[in-house]
Amino acid sequence: MDFQEKLRSLLGETIEVVTGLQVETGVLIRVGESTATILAADAPGYGSGQPTTFQLDRITYVRVV
C-alpha cells in the first residue's frame, strides 16, 4: 500500500497534515493523483470550514486525530 492508497483509506476521518511550513487539522475529503484536500475547521461561529489542498510530495506526515 503506497501513501496515496493509505490516505484514501482515511477519507472522512479527521487528520492532522504536517508539511515543512504548516500544520493543519481537518476532515480528509479528497485524495487525487498528486494532492490531498481537507476541510479545515474554522473558528466556532464562522462557517463550515475551508478546503485546504496539499501536494502529496510536500506532506511530511499525517496523523489521525
HUFENUR-V921827 format. One record per backbone hydrogen bond with DSSP energy under -1.0 kcal/mol. NH is the residue of the N-H (numbers start at 1). CO is the residue of the C=O. If there is no record, write none. Layout:
NH:CO, NH:CO
This chain:
6:2, 7:3, 8:4, 9:5, 10:7, 11:8, 12:28, 13:10, 15:26, 16:63, 17:24, 18:61, 19:22, 24:17, 26:15, 27:39, 28:13, 29:37, 30:37, 32:35, 36:54, 37:30, 38:52, 39:27, 40:50, 46:43, 50:40, 52:38, 54:36, 56:34, 58:55, 59:56, 60:18, 61:18, 63:16, 65:14
